[in-house]
Amino acid sequence: MLKGEKNLYLLDEPKKIVITTHHKPDGDALGSSLGLYHWLKANKHQVNIILSSDFPTFLDWLPGREDVIIYPGQQEEAQELIDEADILFCLDYSALSRTNILEPVIREAKGQKWMIDHHLDPEDFADLCYWDSSAAATAQLIYTFIVDVVGDKNGITPEIATNLYSGIMTDTGSFRFRSTTSAVHHIIANLIDAGAKNWEIHEQIYNSSTESRLKFLGYCLLNCLEVIPEYNTALFAISKEDLAKFDITTGDTEGLVNYALSIKGVRLAGLFIDRTELIKLSLRSIGDIPCNEICKKHFNGGGHLNASGGSSTDDLLTTVNRFKAILPEYKEILTK
């Protein structure tokens, strides 16, 4: 769905543009932001990416990463850029609350807000909205925005291709989720043809763990994994002491929930992490088990059918027990 396309004329001449994405960006959030950043710069726009937080170190190599502005550490500069922006791109989030401390700043900004996203239930805040919940990743939508919406058929450079490939690859679990349609594979083929070195991207993202992260994963598998066979469910509960013990940094827990989902017979998996100020949770599922519904109804979150997130202000044990108490409500679908 493209709404507000009449505003596309603004791109006909150089503009001041700020790109934003959600708090604690993942591969799709940063990859789509950097992909769009390179395309806008190539078309003579003055562009900055402003984030509300840091991001995983395994994304530190992405082309253009050195130009990213982290709002908490560069607040004065970032505020000025947002105040002066003609357009603020809102990528990979459908509600301004997902930007954390940037929410009031973006909401009050005078520039037009252009949302490109694939999450459910978009908030009605954007002057231009390019949204498709069936898309595998926002990076997929950035590709079609450049090639189909704007019509720049030859605009995908190796730098853009690398970032967009990374975004699609990480948000599809290396192309194994059911959102990976034939259209996605066609786009991936075009990105490889445009210069994305798929083998190098996989190496950079998946073979860059620290020794402490690997030991942390082993510790979690041995000590923090709980299987609930009567509901075909498994979960990890990670305390703040566990995080401190292994000096865990942003991104080190990425993918942990998928180990729980990989257990034979498990159809719903949860990861609960005590981040001190909040308990953060990630849910993953197989088939029609609605992670997004569970997170929206019970944990102040949402997302996709098979991959969603949320949070709780209760302590870790209370949050985990609340999740367990919800399972009987979904017993039929979990055990069929």
C-alpha positions as CSV (number, residue, x, y, z in Angstrom):
1,M,0.0,0.0,0.0
2,L,1.3,3.4,-1.0
3,K,-0.5,6.4,0.6
4,G,0.5,10.0,0.1
5,E,2.4,9.4,-3.1
6,K,1.7,13.0,-4.2
7,N,4.5,13.9,-1.8
8,L,7.1,12.1,-3.8
9,Y,7.7,15.2,-5.9
10,L,9.8,16.4,-2.9
11,L,12.6,14.1,-4.0
12,D,12.9,15.9,-7.4
13,E,15.2,18.4,-5.8
14,P,17.9,18.1,-3.1
15,K,16.4,18.1,0.4
16,K,17.5,17.9,4.0
17,I,16.6,14.3,5.1
18,V,16.8,12.4,8.4
19,I,16.4,8.6,8.5
20,T,15.2,7.0,11.7
21,T,14.5,3.5,12.8
22,H,13.4,1.7,15.9
23,H,15.2,1.4,19.2
24,K,18.0,-1.2,19.4
25,P,18.1,-1.6,15.6
26,D,18.5,-5.1,14.2
27,G,19.9,-6.1,10.8
28,D,16.8,-5.1,8.9
29,A,16.4,-1.7,10.6
30,L,20.1,-0.7,10.0
31,G,20.4,-2.4,6.6
32,S,17.3,-0.7,5.2
33,S,18.4,2.7,6.8
34,L,21.9,2.5,5.3
35,G,20.6,1.2,1.9
36,L,18.2,4.2,1.6
37,Y,20.9,6.5,2.9
38,H,23.3,5.6,0.1
39,W,20.6,6.0,-2.5
40,L,19.5,9.4,-1.3
41,K,23.1,10.7,-1.1
42,A,23.7,9.5,-4.7
43,N,20.7,11.6,-5.7
44,K,22.2,14.8,-4.1
45,H,20.2,14.9,-0.9
46,Q,21.7,16.0,2.4
47,V,21.1,12.9,4.5
48,N,21.7,11.8,8.1
49,I,20.8,8.6,10.0
50,I,19.8,9.2,13.6
51,L,19.3,6.3,16.1
52,S,18.0,6.3,19.6
53,S,20.6,3.6,20.7
54,D,23.6,1.6,19.7
55,F,23.3,-1.6,17.6
56,P,24.9,-5.1,17.5
57,T,28.6,-5.2,16.8
58,F,28.1,-7.8,14.1
59,L,26.5,-5.0,12.0
60,D,29.5,-2.6,12.6
61,W,31.0,-3.3,9.1
62,L,27.9,-2.3,7.0
63,P,28.8,0.3,4.4
64,G,28.1,3.8,5.8
65,R,27.9,2.7,9.4
66,E,30.6,5.3,10.3
67,D,28.2,8.1,9.4
68,V,25.4,7.0,11.8
69,I,24.5,9.5,14.6
70,I,23.6,8.0,18.0
71,Y,21.1,10.5,19.6
72,P,22.1,10.1,23.3
73,G,25.7,10.9,22.6
74,Q,25.2,13.6,20.0
75,Q,21.9,15.1,21.1
76,E,22.5,18.7,20.2
77,E,23.7,17.9,16.6
78,A,20.9,15.4,16.1
79,Q,18.2,17.8,17.4
80,E,19.3,20.5,15.0
81,L,19.3,18.1,12.0
82,I,15.8,16.9,12.9
83,D,14.5,20.5,13.3
84,E,15.9,21.4,9.8
85,A,14.8,18.2,8.0
86,D,12.3,18.5,5.1
87,I,11.6,14.8,5.3
88,L,12.0,12.3,8.1
89,F,12.0,8.7,7.0
90,C,10.5,6.3,9.6
91,L,11.9,2.8,8.7
92,D,11.0,-0.6,10.1
93,Y,8.5,0.7,12.7
94,S,4.8,1.3,12.5
95,A,4.4,3.3,15.8
96,L,6.5,6.2,16.9
97,S,6.8,4.7,20.4
98,R,9.2,2.1,18.9
99,T,11.8,4.9,18.6
100,N,12.0,5.2,22.4
101,I,13.5,8.6,23.4
102,L,13.2,9.9,19.8
103,E,9.4,9.6,19.9
104,P,8.6,13.2,21.1
105,V,11.3,14.6,18.9
106,I,10.0,13.0,15.7
107,R,6.4,13.6,16.6
108,E,7.0,17.4,17.0
109,A,9.3,17.7,14.0
110,K,8.1,20.1,11.3
111,G,9.3,18.0,8.3
112,Q,7.1,15.5,6.5
113,K,7.2,12.0,7.9
114,W,7.5,9.1,5.4
115,M,7.0,5.6,6.8
116,I,8.3,2.5,5.1
117,D,7.5,-0.6,7.1
118,H,6.1,-4.2,7.2
119,H,4.8,-4.5,10.7
120,L,1.1,-4.9,11.5
121,D,-1.3,-2.1,12.7
122,P,0.5,1.0,11.5
123,E,-0.1,4.2,13.5
124,D,-1.6,7.0,11.4
125,F,1.2,9.6,11.7
126,A,2.8,9.6,8.3
127,D,2.5,12.0,5.4
128,L,3.6,9.3,3.1
129,C,3.1,5.6,3.9
130,Y,4.6,2.7,2.0
131,W,3.5,-0.3,3.9
132,D,3.1,-4.0,3.3
133,S,2.8,-6.5,6.2
134,S,3.4,-9.4,3.8
135,A,6.9,-8.1,2.9
136,A,9.7,-10.2,4.4
137,A,11.7,-7.2,5.5
138,T,11.7,-3.4,5.4
139,A,14.8,-3.8,3.3
140,Q,12.7,-5.5,0.7
141,L,10.4,-2.5,0.6
142,I,13.4,-0.1,0.3
143,Y,14.4,-2.0,-2.8
144,T,10.9,-1.8,-4.4
145,F,10.6,1.8,-3.3
146,I,13.8,2.7,-5.2
147,V,13.2,0.5,-8.2
148,D,9.4,0.5,-8.6
149,V,7.9,3.4,-6.7
150,V,10.6,6.0,-7.7
151,G,11.5,4.1,-10.8
152,D,15.3,4.2,-10.5
153,K,15.9,0.8,-12.2
154,N,19.7,1.2,-12.2
155,G,20.0,2.9,-8.8
156,I,21.2,-0.1,-6.8
157,T,24.9,0.3,-6.1
158,P,27.1,-2.4,-4.4
159,E,26.9,-0.5,-1.1
160,I,23.1,-0.3,-1.3
161,A,22.9,-4.0,-2.4
162,T,25.1,-5.1,0.5
163,N,22.9,-3.3,3.1
164,L,19.6,-4.4,1.7
165,Y,20.8,-8.0,1.3
166,S,21.9,-8.0,5.0
167,G,18.5,-6.6,6.0
168,I,16.5,-9.2,4.1
169,M,18.8,-12.1,5.1
170,T,18.6,-11.3,8.9
171,D,14.8,-10.7,8.9
172,T,14.1,-14.0,7.1
173,G,16.4,-16.1,9.3
174,S,18.7,-16.7,6.3
175,F,15.7,-17.1,4.0
176,R,14.1,-19.9,5.9
177,F,10.9,-18.2,7.2
178,R,7.7,-18.5,5.2
179,S,7.8,-14.8,4.4
180,T,10.6,-15.8,1.9
181,T,8.6,-15.9,-1.3
182,S,9.8,-16.3,-4.8
183,A,9.6,-12.5,-5.1
184,V,12.2,-12.2,-2.3
185,H,14.5,-14.6,-4.0
186,H,14.2,-12.6,-7.2
187,I,15.2,-9.4,-5.3
188,I,18.1,-11.3,-3.7
189,A,19.3,-12.4,-7.1
190,N,19.2,-8.8,-8.3
191,L,21.1,-7.6,-5.2
192,I,23.8,-10.2,-5.9
193,D,24.0,-9.0,-9.5
194,A,24.3,-5.4,-8.2
195,G,27.3,-6.3,-6.1
196,A,26.2,-7.9,-2.8
197,K,28.8,-10.5,-2.0
198,N,26.5,-13.0,-0.3
199,W,29.2,-15.2,1.1
200,E,31.0,-12.3,2.7
201,I,27.8,-10.9,4.3
202,H,27.0,-14.3,5.9
203,E,30.6,-14.5,7.2
204,Q,30.5,-11.0,8.7
205,I,27.2,-11.5,10.4
206,Y,27.2,-15.1,11.5
207,N,30.8,-15.8,12.2
208,S,31.8,-12.8,14.3
209,S,30.9,-14.0,17.8
210,T,33.2,-13.3,20.8
211,E,34.4,-16.0,23.1
212,S,32.2,-14.6,25.9
213,R,29.1,-14.7,23.7
214,L,29.7,-18.4,22.9
215,K,30.2,-19.2,26.5
216,F,27.0,-17.3,27.3
217,L,25.1,-19.3,24.8
218,G,26.4,-22.5,26.3
219,Y,25.5,-21.3,29.8
220,C,21.9,-20.4,28.7
221,L,21.4,-23.8,27.0
222,L,22.5,-25.6,30.1
223,N,21.0,-23.4,32.8
224,C,18.3,-21.2,31.5
225,L,16.3,-23.3,29.1
226,E,12.9,-24.6,30.2
227,V,10.7,-26.9,28.1
228,I,7.0,-27.1,28.7
229,P,6.1,-30.3,26.8
230,E,2.3,-30.2,27.5
231,Y,2.1,-27.0,25.5
232,N,4.9,-27.6,23.0
233,T,6.6,-24.5,24.3
234,A,10.2,-23.7,25.4
235,L,11.7,-20.6,26.9
236,F,14.8,-18.9,28.2
237,A,14.7,-16.7,31.3
238,I,17.9,-14.6,31.5
239,S,18.6,-12.6,34.6
240,K,20.6,-9.3,34.8
241,E,23.2,-11.3,36.8
242,D,23.6,-13.7,33.8
243,L,24.1,-10.7,31.5
244,A,26.7,-9.2,33.8
245,K,28.6,-12.5,34.3
246,F,29.4,-12.7,30.6
247,D,29.7,-9.0,29.9
248,I,26.8,-9.2,27.4
249,T,26.5,-6.2,24.9
250,T,23.9,-5.2,22.4
251,G,23.3,-8.0,19.9
252,D,24.8,-10.9,22.0
253,T,21.3,-12.3,22.7
254,E,20.3,-12.1,19.1
255,G,19.0,-15.5,17.8
256,L,19.0,-17.2,21.2
257,V,15.2,-17.7,21.1
258,N,15.6,-19.7,17.9
259,Y,17.5,-22.4,19.8
260,A,14.4,-23.0,21.9
261,L,12.2,-23.1,18.7
262,S,14.6,-25.6,17.2
263,I,13.7,-28.3,19.7
264,K,11.7,-31.1,18.1
265,G,8.0,-30.7,18.8
266,V,8.3,-27.1,20.1
267,R,5.9,-24.7,18.4
268,L,6.2,-21.6,20.6
269,A,9.5,-20.2,22.0
270,G,10.1,-17.3,24.3
271,L,13.2,-15.3,25.5
272,F,12.8,-13.2,28.6
273,I,15.6,-10.9,29.6
274,D,15.9,-8.7,32.6
275,R,17.2,-5.4,31.3
276,T,16.9,-3.8,34.7
277,E,14.4,-1.1,33.8
278,L,12.2,-3.6,31.9
279,I,11.8,-7.3,31.2
280,K,12.2,-7.6,27.4
281,L,10.7,-10.6,25.7
282,S,10.8,-12.1,22.2
283,L,8.4,-14.7,21.0
284,R,8.9,-17.0,18.0
285,S,6.4,-19.6,16.7
286,I,5.6,-22.1,14.0
287,G,2.4,-22.2,11.9
288,D,-0.6,-20.2,13.0
289,I,0.4,-19.5,16.6
290,P,0.0,-15.8,17.0
291,C,3.0,-14.3,18.7
292,N,1.8,-10.8,17.8
293,E,-1.6,-11.4,19.6
294,I,0.1,-12.6,22.7
295,C,2.5,-9.7,22.8
296,K,-0.1,-7.1,22.1
297,K,-2.7,-8.4,24.6
298,H,-0.3,-9.2,27.5
299,F,3.1,-7.6,27.0
300,N,2.7,-4.1,25.6
301,G,4.1,-5.2,22.2
302,G,3.4,-6.7,18.9
303,G,5.0,-7.6,15.6
304,H,4.5,-10.4,13.1
305,L,2.5,-13.6,13.4
306,N,5.6,-15.8,14.0
307,A,8.0,-13.2,15.5
308,S,7.0,-10.5,18.0
309,G,8.4,-8.7,21.0
310,G,7.1,-6.9,24.1
311,S,8.0,-5.8,27.6
312,S,6.9,-6.0,31.2
313,T,7.5,-3.8,34.3
314,D,7.1,-6.8,36.6
315,D,10.1,-8.8,37.7
316,L,11.5,-11.7,35.7
317,L,9.8,-14.5,37.5
318,T,6.4,-12.8,37.6
319,T,6.7,-12.1,33.8
320,V,7.6,-15.7,33.0
321,N,4.8,-17.0,35.2
322,R,2.3,-14.7,33.5
323,F,3.4,-16.1,30.1
324,K,3.0,-19.6,31.4
325,A,-0.5,-18.8,32.7
326,I,-1.5,-17.6,29.2
327,L,-0.6,-21.0,27.5
328,P,-3.8,-22.8,28.4
329,E,-5.7,-20.2,26.3
330,Y,-3.7,-21.4,23.3
331,K,-3.6,-25.1,24.1
332,E,-5.6,-26.2,21.1
333,I,-3.5,-24.5,18.6
334,L,-0.2,-25.3,20.4
335,T,-0.9,-29.1,20.5
336,K,-2.8,-29.8,17.3
